[in-house]
Each structure stands twice: as C-alpha cells, then as structure tokens.
Amino acid sequence: MDTTQPAGSTALRKAAVRLIPFVAVMFFINYLDRTAISFAGPNGMNDDLGLTLAQYGFASGIFFVGYIILEIPSNMALHRFGARKWLARIMVTWGIVAVLFTWVQDATQLYWLRFLLGVTEAGFFPGAILFITMWFPREYRRKALAGFYLAQPLTTVVGAPLAGFLMQSGHGVFGLEGWRFMFLCVGVPAILMGIACWFYLTDKPEDAKWLTADERAWMRRELDSEGAESESRGTHSARAILGVGRVWALAVAYFGLIYGLYSLAFFLPTIIAGFQERFGTTFSVFEKGLVNAVPYVPAAIALFLWSRHIVKNGFKSWHIAVPTLAAGISVPIALYMNSPYLTILVIAVTACGIFMALPNFWSLPPQFLTGAAAAAGIAFINTFGNIGGFSAPYITGWLTDLTGDEKLGLWLTGGLLVLSAVILLVMSRRSRAAVATSATAADTKTTHA
C-alpha cells in the first residue's frame, strides 16, 4: 500500500478521523445494551424477578439465539442495501427493545425481551467489521479495527461505574427501581445514534463528498487492487464458505474467545457481589461498578499497545494465540486467590489476553475471503462464535446452581480459551508450511525455465 502519495495519507487520515470514532461509539452503546443485564442482575433485578443463577444465565444467553438466527441474513442485507441504512435500522430497533426492559415483570418477559434484543441487534457487529474492511486497506485495517475494538473494554471502564451510578442515584425516579431506571437510560442513546447514523455515515469511498477526487480515486484503487489479490488466492463465493476449512477453524477459535469474553462480562459483577461472602468486603452499588471496571483499564491499554506493536512490526498468528493462551490459563487461577485484590489482578490478565486477541482476529478472514464471501464468512464466523455467547452465561450459571460452586464453569471457560490458542497456532504453522511449499515450487519452476 503506497501511502507516500499525498492523496493516500490524507484519505486515510480523513477516513480514520471521521469514521472510526463514530463507529466505535456505536459499538460502545451496542455492547453496553447487551451487557446491561450483567449489572442489573446482582443489583436488584434477580431478587425482584425471583431469578435463580441458571435463569439469569439463560436470560443473558438467549440474546444470542435471536442474534444467531438472523446474523448472516442481516449481514447480506447490509452488503445489498449499504451500511448507512442498515446499521441505522439496527440501532433504532434495538434501542426501542432496550427501553422496554424498564417495565419487565417476570422471567418469561425477560426471556422474550432478551431474545428480541438479539433479533434486532443481529448483524451489527459483523456489519461494522465489514464496513471497516470496505474503507481501509489491509495494512491500515488492523489499526482501524483496534480503534474500533477499543470501545469494548472502555464500555465496561465507563459503563460499569455509570450503570452503578444510575442504579444507585436513579432509584425511585419515575417510581422505578434503580435497575429499571438504568435500562431506560442506556436504551435511549441507541435510538438517537441510529438516527444520526442515517445522516452521517458514507457507504463507500467513491460516495464520500468529504474526500477530494484524488483521495477517492486512491482509496478505490487500493481497495480494488487488494480485492483482486485476495480473489486470486481465496474464496469469493458466499455459497462456498462452508466448504472452506479455514473458515471452520476460525469459527471454532472465535467460539472459545467469545465464550471467555461473555463468561467474564456476565459473571464478573456476580463474582464481585460474592466478595462479601468470600472475603467479608462490603461495596455500595456504585463501588461495585467501579471494581467491575478495574480489569478493563489495563485491558484497554494492552489492546492499544499490542495493536500498535503489530502495526509497527507486522502481524503473525501468534499475536492472537499467545494472549488467548494467557487468558485461558489465568481464568482458573483467579478462583484460588485469597484476597479480592489478587482475584481482580488475575482477572485483569484474562481481560488483557482476550482484548489483545480479538481486534487482530478479524484481520484473518479478509486474507482469503472477498466480496459476498467476506460478508457471509465474517457473519458465519461471528455467528458460530456467538453460540459461545449463549452457552457461556447459561452453562456457567447452571453449573454454579448445580454444584454450589463457580469453579467448574470457569475451568471450562479456561479450557476453551486454551483450545482456541492451539487452533490458531496450528493454523499459523500450516500457513507458514504452505507459503514455504509455494515458494519452493516457484523456485523449481524458475530453475527449470
């Protein structure tokens, strides 16, 4: 990629400044809305609705059933209708459903609303990833994805204390319990952001009036060149993706990462709430939010520094595998710490590993998928991975209810993260072997010529 041309450097800078912060804020709201239940559960909702941990886990996880069913069709619709219209539609509809959580009355209503939230959010994340691939050439894409993904740990850094503040200070406002007021306050921004998305985003570089003609031409030329290169060595048919072994391998690896992510997201507030019984500590609702945010501060810093290192030194698959392995090993270790401070410290290692791996993971599919196959492949990998989003909270809650101990569920989480690391290392080794074989064949052909 030639960024030495003035048009190249200015085009990338303008696109980064205009698009990445906006899409990152969309992701911030998205992740906050889907995980708001994790703050509400141990802070009044479970007691008010009479939920067991298994029911709470099922309510947390059923979101992903609706999400999974419609994710691939939603991403194909985005490919057809354009990101601006489709992402705006997604945000407005999920915002409306998120607001309805304010008036949920029992477990059945909670299940239905979580299912509908998944239906309305379906396609947002892979759609946002696809949107970024449509704008940023490969060499710059990892940096763009890192900026986008930074919103996820920051959602908890900012969102956990914010949720705690809203629940504590909003109790009684409009006659609502604190957790209901929190749901109301986090749902409205999605509707407003969806409306803004309709007017603000631009689908493709050639449609961007905020770029000069030279900048639009440079961006289109780079993306078309990269697409032709990927098409020559990869898959570009949406129907063919299920026959590609690398797609399945990435899907299974992503399953482990997402299982770890949502085990952490949905049960960390519950673990912190249990500190009082284990260690004799007492926190207010707001203080629990602050403690919940602690592991995500180093995670955000690690994500940023790790991605900068990769951009500077070049990407290798071990850049994903090693952090994933560290996350998998640290999960069960946290269960055996003898103080809340050491527990949070080890959980911070887990969070760092997961968030160092996730943004760089999404640089792998576009290396061999293009066009409609990229849309379908990214959506399929994300869909398969999000089965882990359903499984993690439900299985963790069920095992905790069954055994009376949270250890078994989190041992399973650690094992799946280690499996993901192994898959990525094997893929890396096979990829290097394939490149070496290709190079040897080319040398032999040149010699005989």
C-alpha positions in Angstrom: 0.0 0.0 0.0 1.5 3.3 -1.1 0.7 6.0 1.5 3.6 8.1 0.3 1.3 9.8 -2.2 -0.3 12.9 -0.6 -3.8 11.6 -1.6 -3.2 8.3 0.2 -2.1 9.7 3.5 -4.8 12.4 3.6 -7.5 10.0 2.6 -6.6 7.5 5.3 -6.4 10.3 7.9 -9.7 11.8 7.0 -11.5 8.4 6.9 -10.0 7.4 10.3 -11.0 10.7 12.0 -14.5 10.8 10.5 -15.5 7.1 10.7 -13.6 5.2 13.4 -14.7 7.3 16.4 -18.3 7.3 15.3 -18.5 3.5 14.7 -16.6 3.0 18.0 -19.3 5.0 19.8 -22.0 2.8 18.1 -20.1 -0.3 19.3 -19.9 1.2 22.8 -23.6 1.6 23.0 -24.2 -1.8 21.4 -22.0 -3.6 24.0 -23.5 -1.6 26.9 -27.0 -2.5 25.9 -26.4 -6.2 25.5 -24.4 -6.5 28.8 -26.6 -4.1 30.9 -28.3 -7.2 32.3 -25.0 -8.2 34.0 -25.1 -5.0 36.1 -28.9 -5.3 36.8 -28.8 -8.9 37.8 -26.9 -8.9 41.0 -28.1 -5.4 41.9 -31.8 -6.0 42.4 -33.2 -7.5 39.2 -32.6 -11.1 40.1 -34.3 -10.6 43.5 -37.2 -8.5 42.2 -38.0 -11.1 39.4 -37.1 -14.1 41.6 -34.4 -15.5 39.2 -32.0 -18.3 40.0 -28.5 -18.1 38.6 -29.4 -20.6 35.9 -32.4 -18.4 34.9 -30.3 -15.3 34.9 -27.7 -17.1 32.8 -30.4 -18.3 30.4 -31.8 -14.8 30.1 -28.3 -13.4 29.4 -27.6 -16.1 26.8 -30.9 -16.3 24.9 -30.0 -12.9 23.4 -27.6 -14.8 21.2 -30.3 -17.2 19.9 -32.1 -14.4 18.1 -28.8 -12.9 17.2 -27.5 -16.1 15.6 -30.7 -16.8 13.6 -30.6 -13.5 11.8 -26.9 -12.6 11.7 -26.0 -13.9 8.3 -29.2 -12.7 6.5 -28.6 -9.3 8.2 -25.1 -9.0 7.0 -26.1 -10.0 3.5 -28.7 -7.3 3.7 -26.1 -4.7 4.7 -24.0 -5.8 1.7 -27.0 -5.2 -0.5 -28.5 -2.1 0.9 -25.5 -0.3 2.3 -24.1 0.2 5.8 -25.6 3.6 6.4 -29.2 2.5 6.1 -28.9 -1.0 7.6 -26.8 0.0 10.7 -29.2 2.9 11.3 -32.2 0.4 11.2 -30.4 -2.0 13.5 -29.7 0.7 16.1 -33.1 2.3 16.2 -35.0 -1.1 16.6 -32.6 -2.5 19.2 -32.9 0.8 21.1 -36.7 0.5 21.2 -36.4 -3.0 22.6 -33.7 -2.0 25.1 -36.1 0.7 26.6 -38.8 -1.9 27.1 -36.6 -3.7 29.7 -37.7 -0.9 32.0 -41.1 -2.5 32.5 -40.2 -6.2 32.6 -42.3 -8.1 35.2 -41.1 -11.7 35.3 -38.7 -14.3 33.9 -40.8 -15.1 30.8 -41.0 -11.4 29.8 -37.2 -11.1 30.4 -36.5 -14.1 28.2 -38.6 -12.7 25.3 -37.1 -9.2 25.5 -33.6 -10.6 25.5 -34.4 -12.8 22.5 -35.9 -9.8 20.7 -32.9 -7.7 21.6 -30.7 -10.3 19.8 -33.0 -10.3 16.8 -32.8 -6.5 16.5 -29.1 -6.3 17.1 -28.3 -9.1 14.6 -25.7 -8.1 12.1 -24.5 -5.0 13.8 -21.0 -6.3 14.9 -20.1 -8.2 11.7 -21.7 -5.4 9.7 -19.4 -2.8 11.4 -16.4 -5.1 10.7 -17.4 -5.4 7.1 -17.9 -1.6 6.9 -14.3 -1.1 8.1 -13.0 -3.6 5.5 -14.8 -1.6 2.8 -12.9 1.6 3.8 -9.4 0.7 5.0 -6.8 -1.3 3.0 -5.3 -4.3 4.8 -2.1 -2.7 6.1 -4.1 0.0 7.8 -7.1 -2.1 8.7 -5.6 -3.6 11.9 -5.1 -0.1 13.3 -8.6 0.8 12.3 -10.0 -2.4 13.9 -8.0 -1.7 17.1 -9.5 1.8 17.4 -13.0 0.3 16.8 -12.4 -2.6 19.3 -11.1 -0.2 22.0 -14.8 0.7 22.6 -15.4 -2.7 24.1 -13.2 -2.6 27.2 -13.9 1.1 27.5 -17.6 0.2 27.7 -17.0 -1.5 31.0 -14.5 1.0 32.2 -17.1 3.8 31.7 -20.3 1.8 31.6 -19.9 -0.2 34.8 -19.5 2.8 37.1 -22.1 4.6 35.0 -24.6 1.7 35.5 -23.8 1.7 39.2 -24.4 5.4 39.4 -27.7 5.2 37.5 -28.9 2.3 39.7 -27.9 4.0 42.9 -29.0 7.6 42.2 -32.0 6.7 39.9 -33.8 4.5 42.4 -37.3 6.0 42.8 -37.1 8.3 39.8 -40.4 7.9 37.9 -41.3 5.4 40.6 -38.8 2.9 39.2 -36.3 0.6 40.9 -32.7 1.6 40.2 -32.0 -1.2 37.8 -35.1 -0.3 35.7 -34.0 3.3 35.5 -30.6 2.1 34.3 -32.2 0.1 31.5 -34.2 3.2 30.4 -31.1 5.4 30.4 -28.9 3.1 28.3 -31.6 2.3 25.7 -32.4 5.8 24.5 -28.9 6.6 23.2 -29.1 3.7 20.7 -32.2 5.3 19.1 -30.6 8.7 18.9 -27.3 7.2 17.5 -29.3 5.2 14.9 -30.9 8.4 13.6 -27.5 10.1 13.5 -26.0 7.2 11.6 -28.5 7.6 8.8 -27.3 11.1 8.1 -23.6 10.7 9.0 -22.1 7.5 7.6 -21.0 7.1 4.0 -21.3 3.6 2.4 -18.2 3.7 0.1 -15.2 5.8 -0.6 -16.5 6.9 -4.0 -19.6 8.4 -2.3 -17.6 10.4 0.1 -18.1 14.1 -0.6 -15.7 14.9 2.3 -12.8 13.4 0.2 -11.2 15.0 -2.8 -11.5 13.4 -6.2 -7.8 12.3 -5.9 -8.4 10.8 -2.5 -11.5 8.9 -3.6 -9.6 7.5 -6.6 -6.6 6.5 -4.5 -8.8 4.7 -1.9 -10.8 2.9 -4.5 -7.7 1.9 -6.4 -6.0 0.4 -3.3 -9.1 -1.5 -2.2 -9.8 -2.9 -5.7 -6.2 -4.0 -6.0 -6.3 -5.7 -2.7 -9.6 -7.3 -3.5 -8.2 -8.7 -6.8 -5.2 -10.1 -5.0 -7.4 -11.8 -2.3 -9.8 -13.1 -5.0 -7.0 -14.7 -7.0 -5.9 -16.8 -4.0 -9.1 -17.1 -1.9 -12.8 -17.6 -1.8 -15.3 -15.0 -3.2 -18.5 -17.1 -3.4 -20.8 -16.8 -0.4 -22.1 -20.3 -1.1 -18.6 -21.8 -0.9 -17.6 -20.6 2.6 -19.0 -23.7 4.4 -16.6 -25.8 2.4 -13.5 -23.8 3.5 -11.6 -25.5 6.3 -10.0 -22.2 7.5 -13.5 -20.7 7.9 -14.5 -23.5 10.3 -11.2 -23.4 12.2 -11.6 -19.7 12.7 -15.2 -20.2 13.8 -14.2 -22.7 16.5 -11.3 -20.5 17.7 -13.7 -17.5 17.8 -16.2 -19.6 19.8 -13.6 -20.0 22.6 -12.8 -16.3 22.6 -16.4 -15.3 22.8 -17.1 -17.9 25.5 -14.3 -16.4 27.5 -15.5 -12.8 26.8 -19.0 -13.3 27.9 -18.2 -15.5 30.9 -16.2 -12.5 32.1 -18.8 -9.9 31.1 -21.9 -11.6 32.6 -20.4 -13.1 35.7 -17.7 -10.7 36.9 -20.4 -8.5 38.5 -21.7 -11.6 40.2 -18.2 -12.6 41.4 -17.7 -9.2 42.8 -21.1 -9.3 44.6 -19.8 -12.6 46.1 -16.7 -10.9 47.6 -18.8 -10.0 50.7 -19.3 -13.7 51.5 -15.8 -14.9 50.5 -13.7 -12.1 51.9 -16.0 -10.1 54.2 -15.9 -6.9 52.0 -18.9 -4.6 51.6 -19.4 -2.4 48.5 -22.2 0.0 47.5 -23.8 -0.5 44.1 -21.7 2.4 42.7 -18.5 0.9 44.2 -19.3 -2.5 42.7 -19.4 -0.7 39.3 -16.0 0.8 39.9 -14.5 -2.5 41.0 -16.0 -4.2 37.9 -14.3 -1.6 35.7 -10.8 -2.2 37.2 -9.7 -5.2 35.0 -10.8 -3.4 31.8 -8.5 -0.4 32.3 -5.3 -2.4 31.7 -7.2 -4.4 29.1 -7.8 -1.2 27.1 -4.2 -0.1 27.4 -2.9 -3.6 26.4 -5.2 -3.6 23.4 -3.9 -0.3 22.2 -0.2 -1.0 22.8 -0.4 -4.5 21.4 -2.1 -3.3 18.2 0.5 -0.5 17.8 3.2 -3.2 18.1 1.6 -5.3 15.4 1.2 -2.4 13.0 4.8 -1.4 13.5 6.4 -4.9 13.4 4.0 -6.9 11.2 1.2 -9.4 12.1 1.7 -13.0 12.9 -0.9 -15.5 14.1 1.0 -15.9 17.4 -0.1 -12.3 18.1 -3.6 -13.7 18.7 -2.7 -17.2 20.0 -0.3 -16.2 22.8 -2.7 -13.7 24.5 -5.5 -16.2 24.1 -3.4 -18.8 25.9 -2.6 -16.4 28.7 -6.3 -15.7 29.1 -7.2 -19.4 29.3 -4.5 -20.2 31.9 -5.4 -17.2 34.1 -9.2 -17.9 34.3 -9.0 -20.8 36.8 -6.1 -19.3 38.7 -8.3 -16.4 39.7 -10.6 -18.8 41.5 -7.9 -19.7 44.0 -6.7 -16.3 45.1 -7.1 -15.5 48.8 -8.0 -11.8 48.5 -10.3 -9.6 46.3 -7.3 -7.6 45.1 -5.4 -10.7 43.8 -8.6 -12.0 42.3 -9.1 -8.8 40.4 -5.4 -8.7 39.4 -5.6 -12.2 37.8 -9.0 -11.4 36.1 -7.2 -8.3 34.6 -4.7 -10.7 33.0 -7.7 -12.6 31.5 -9.2 -9.4 30.2 -5.9 -8.2 28.7 -5.4 -11.5 26.9 -8.9 -11.6 25.4 -8.8 -8.0 24.2 -5.3 -8.2 22.8 -6.5 -11.1 20.6 -10.0 -10.0 19.5 -9.3 -7.0 17.2 -6.4 -8.7 15.5 -8.5 -11.9 14.9 -10.7 -10.0 12.4 -7.7 -9.3 10.2 -7.6 -13.1 9.3 -10.8 -13.7 7.3 -10.2 -11.0 4.7 -6.9 -12.6 3.8 -8.8 -15.4 1.9 -12.4 -14.1 1.6 -13.6 -11.3 -0.6 -16.9 -9.8 -1.8 -20.0 -11.6 -0.8 -17.9 -14.4 0.7 -16.4 -11.8 3.0 -19.8 -10.7 4.1 -21.1 -14.2 4.6 -17.8 -15.6 6.0 -17.4 -12.9 8.6 -21.0 -13.2 9.6 -20.7 -17.1 9.8 -17.6 -16.9 12.0 -19.2 -14.3 14.2 -22.5 -16.4 14.3 -20.7 -19.6 15.3 -18.6 -17.7 17.9 -21.7 -16.2 19.4 -23.1 -19.7 20.2 -20.4 -19.2 22.9 -22.2 -16.0 23.9 -25.3 -18.1 24.6 -23.5 -21.0 26.1 -21.2 -19.1 28.5 -23.7 -17.4 30.8 -26.2 -20.3 30.8 -23.7 -23.1 31.3 -21.8 -21.1 33.9 -25.0 -20.3 35.8 -26.3 -23.8 35.5 -23.1 -25.4 36.8 -22.9 -22.9 39.7 -26.5 -23.8 40.7 -25.8 -27.5 40.3 -22.6 -27.6 42.3 -23.0 -24.6 44.5 -19.5 -23.5 43.3 -18.5 -21.3 40.4 -15.2 -23.1 39.8 -16.3 -25.8 37.4 -17.9 -23.3 34.9 -14.8 -21.1 34.8 -12.5 -24.1 34.5 -14.5 -24.9 31.3 -14.0 -21.3 30.2 -10.2 -21.5 30.6 -10.1 -24.8 28.7 -12.0 -23.4 25.7 -9.7 -20.4 25.5 -6.7 -22.8 25.5 -8.3 -24.8 22.7 -8.7 -21.6 20.7 -5.0 -20.8 21.2 -4.0 -24.3 20.0 -6.2 -24.0 16.8 -4.6 -20.6 16.0 -1.1 -21.9 16.5 -1.8 -24.9 14.2 -3.3 -22.7 11.6 -0.2 -20.5 11.8 2.1 -23.4 11.3 0.2 -24.8 8.4 0.0 -21.4 6.8 3.8 -21.0 7.0 4.3 -24.5 5.6 2.0 -23.7 2.7 3.9 -20.5 1.9 7.2 -22.4 2.1 5.9 -25.1 -0.3 4.6 -22.4 -2.7 8.0 -20.6 -2.7 9.9 -23.9 -3.3 7.6 -24.8 -6.2 8.1 -21.3 -7.7 11.9 -21.6 -7.4 11.9 -25.0 -9.0 9.7 -23.7 -11.9 12.1 -20.8 -12.4 15.2 -23.1 -12.4 13.7 -25.4 -15.0 12.7 -22.5 -17.1 
